[in-house]
Amino acid sequence: MNSKAMEMAISTLILIVIGILVLIGLAYALTGGFKSFRASSKPFLDTSQSSSIKQACSMACENNDKITFCCGNYTIDNKDIKCSDSRLEVSCSINCKDFQCSPQ
């Protein structure tokens, strides 16, 4: 039995399997399969800018500053948010529904 021919067949089979896995991964990436992964990993909270805004919102809550907590607009990752946004995970007893922001 020629062992050299057997090795070549096994290596070819391994290369074919790796190529198929790469094609499946590429198809998954091109069809937007990683959007759900990106959304679930919360990159929104991983920036230093978001942590400083979270700290500012916590301080506004502690000082009962409704204007800053309810009306202040902040931008994180090109998205406008307020302190009451659940993504910041600031727990506060200030009720922004009863408070109206004055136009500036």
C-alpha positions in Angstrom: 0.0 0.0 0.0 1.3 3.4 -1.0 1.2 5.6 2.1 2.2 8.7 0.2 -1.1 8.6 -1.7 -3.1 8.1 1.5 -1.5 11.2 3.1 -2.3 13.3 0.2 -6.0 12.2 0.2 -6.3 13.0 4.0 -4.7 16.5 3.6 -6.9 17.2 0.6 -10.0 16.2 2.6 -8.9 18.5 5.5 -8.4 21.4 3.1 -11.8 20.9 1.6 -13.5 20.9 5.0 -11.6 24.0 6.1 -12.6 25.7 2.8 -16.2 24.8 3.3 -16.1 26.2 6.9 -14.6 29.5 5.6 -17.2 29.8 2.9 -20.0 29.2 5.5 -18.5 31.9 7.8 -18.2 34.3 4.9 -21.8 33.8 3.8 -22.9 34.3 7.4 -21.0 37.6 7.7 -22.2 38.9 4.4 -25.8 38.2 5.2 -25.6 40.3 8.4 -25.3 37.4 10.8 -23.0 39.3 13.1 -25.5 42.1 13.7 -27.3 40.2 16.4 -24.0 39.3 18.0 -22.9 43.0 18.0 -26.1 44.2 19.5 -26.0 41.7 22.3 -22.4 42.5 23.3 -23.3 46.0 24.4 -20.5 48.0 22.9 -22.6 51.1 23.8 -21.5 50.8 27.5 -17.9 50.0 26.8 -16.7 53.5 26.0 -15.1 56.0 28.4 -17.6 58.6 27.1 -20.6 56.5 28.1 -19.1 55.9 31.6 -18.6 59.6 32.2 -22.2 60.3 31.0 -23.4 57.6 33.3 -21.6 59.2 36.2 -23.0 62.6 35.4 -26.5 61.2 35.3 -26.0 59.5 38.6 -24.8 62.7 40.1 -27.8 64.6 38.7 -30.1 62.0 40.2 -28.4 62.2 43.6 -28.8 66.0 43.5 -32.4 65.7 42.3 -31.5 67.8 39.3 -34.5 67.2 37.0 -33.3 69.6 34.3 -30.1 67.7 33.7 -31.6 64.2 34.3 -34.7 64.7 32.1 -33.7 67.3 29.6 -30.0 66.8 29.0 -29.1 65.3 25.6 -25.9 63.4 25.2 -24.4 61.7 22.2 -22.8 58.2 22.4 -21.9 56.4 19.2 -23.8 59.0 17.1 -27.0 58.3 19.0 -28.7 61.0 21.1 -29.8 59.7 24.6 -31.0 61.1 27.9 -30.2 60.0 31.4 -33.4 58.1 31.6 -32.3 55.8 28.8 -32.2 52.2 30.1 -28.9 51.4 28.3 -27.1 53.7 30.8 -28.4 51.5 33.6 -28.9 54.5 36.0 -31.4 53.7 38.6 -33.2 56.9 39.8 -36.4 57.8 41.4 -36.9 61.0 39.3 -40.0 60.8 37.2 -39.4 62.5 33.9 -43.0 62.0 32.6 -44.3 64.7 34.9 -41.5 67.2 34.1 -41.5 69.4 31.0 -38.3 70.7 29.5 -38.4 74.4 28.6 -37.3 75.2 25.0 -33.8 76.7 24.9 
